[in-house]
Amino acid sequence: MGLKKIKMLVTGGAGFIGSNFIRYVLNQNPNVIIMCVDKLTYAGNKQNLAGVIGPRCQFIKGDICDQVLMDSIAAECDMLINFAAESHNDNALAAPKPFIETNIVGTYTLLEVVRKYNLRYHQISTDEVYGDLPLDSLAKFDEHSPYRPSSPYSASKASADMLVRAWIRSFGIKATISNCTNNYGPLQHTEKFIPQQITRLKQGQPAYLYGDGTNVRDWLHVTDHVRALYMILFAGRIGETYLISSDCLYSNVAIVKQLLAVMHLPSDFYCYGPDRPGHDLKYALDNHKIKRELNWYPRKTDLTANLAALVELY
Ligand SMILES: NC(=O)c1ccc[n+]([C@@H]2O[C@H](COP(=O)([O-])OP(=O)(O)OC[C@H]3O[C@@H](n4cnc5c(N)ncnc54)[C@H](O)[C@@H]3O)[C@@H](O)[C@H]2O)c1
């Protein structure tokens, strides 16, 4: 007799991290069947799921704010993992409203169907909810750090996390949250920092840095991230928050210099532009809890090799 199939609703699965997650889960667990709901905004691309949509992965074009649609799909599912979001800081500065709708109202809509059908829920969040650290600080944010978002994007993600926490406490939903650092890897939209630089350099344009380029990010390869998400979903403690990072801290200018070296271009082939308003200086997350509780460790930590592979891919 076969094992009971697990029906997993993945929202935002046609985006960068969601599509990498779907591929990972389908390879990892033959008992999982996926229903992917994605609005296909400019950031979503059905091609990211090429070769995946089929008997074990159904695709439904839809909006997580659509309560009737989400109710009808959730009624048949066991778990829901939410990647759907407006995710680009520059867009949030230009027009915040879609961030409020998808990131806050959308999460609320999902929490209500999770409550109704008693689904296991996981919310994907970001290190940006904690605000930033001084550039020379050696501190890291941990699960107990206060939320101090600085941009419309991070404020909308922080709001969504607060809703999840309240639904856990008030309604006892079986939920977890993870906050992760900057991801990079295959299928990322070219609006994001690393693919944008690779695309510019391949077109013969210099790399482009906001401000003085000294802002520091903690770079996590997407394959390490999706493996962590799978572990949290199946072995994480209900009600907990897990921070995911790979202790790979580099300034933006250092990333650009690595790319220039990988692409055999002059080390000064970059230019500076005006700084992003409210630009966070430095993010760093303490990953001890996920290591200790779930025995998760980052594996793809060779940044130079990972960048070289991406240069080949884009
Ligand atoms: N990429 C990173 O570095 C990073 C870092 C930390 C956290 N995160 C979080 O991870 C999640 C996924 O990020 P990503 O980089 O894959 O983003 P992405 O922009 O590549 O993908 C988001 C997906 O959500 C879909 N979507 C947007 N609004 C929707 C709606 N209303 N209904 C249904 N689908 C909708 C889009 O079409 C797209 O496919 C987000 O919650 C983001 O905040 C990302």
The ligand as a Gaussian input file, in Angstrom:
#p B3LYP/6-31G(d) Opt

LIG

0 1
 N       15.097000      36.979000      -3.366000
 C       15.628000      37.257000      -2.181000
 O       16.818000      37.559000      -2.061000
 C       14.771000      37.167000      -0.934000
 C       15.396000      37.342000       0.299000
 C       14.624000      37.239000       1.449000
 C       13.261000      36.961000       1.351000
 N       12.680000      36.825000       0.141000
 C       11.239000      36.526000       0.100000
 O       11.070000      35.307000      -0.584000
 C        9.822000      35.293000      -1.280000
 C       10.047000      34.957000      -2.731000
 O       10.963000      35.900000      -3.277000
 P       11.476000      35.799000      -4.772000
 O       12.806000      36.420000      -4.832000
 O       11.269000      34.424000      -5.310000
 O       10.428000      36.797000      -5.461000
 P        9.955000      36.894000      -6.962000
 O        9.577000      38.316000      -7.153000
 O       10.930000      36.254000      -7.888000
 O        8.638000      35.977000      -6.986000
 C        7.425000      36.362000      -6.420000
 C        6.325000      35.582000      -7.134000
 O        5.074000      35.939000      -6.516000
 C        4.111000      36.124000      -7.551000
 N        3.092000      37.038000      -7.027000
 C        3.215000      38.367000      -6.762000
 N        2.040000      38.845000      -6.302000
 C        1.179000      37.797000      -6.262000
 C       -0.173000      37.652000      -5.854000
 N       -0.874000      38.702000      -5.392000
 N       -0.750000      36.431000      -5.929000
 C       -0.054000      35.364000      -6.391000
 N        1.217000      35.444000      -6.805000
 C        1.833000      36.649000      -6.728000
 C        4.902000      36.708000      -8.713000
 O        4.215000      36.521000      -9.946000
 C        6.200000      35.908000      -8.621000
 O        6.110000      34.705000      -9.351000
 C        9.219000      36.689000      -1.058000
 O        8.305000      36.603000      -0.015000
 C       10.399000      37.550000      -0.648000
 O        9.983000      38.590000       0.191000
 C       13.397000      36.919000      -1.002000

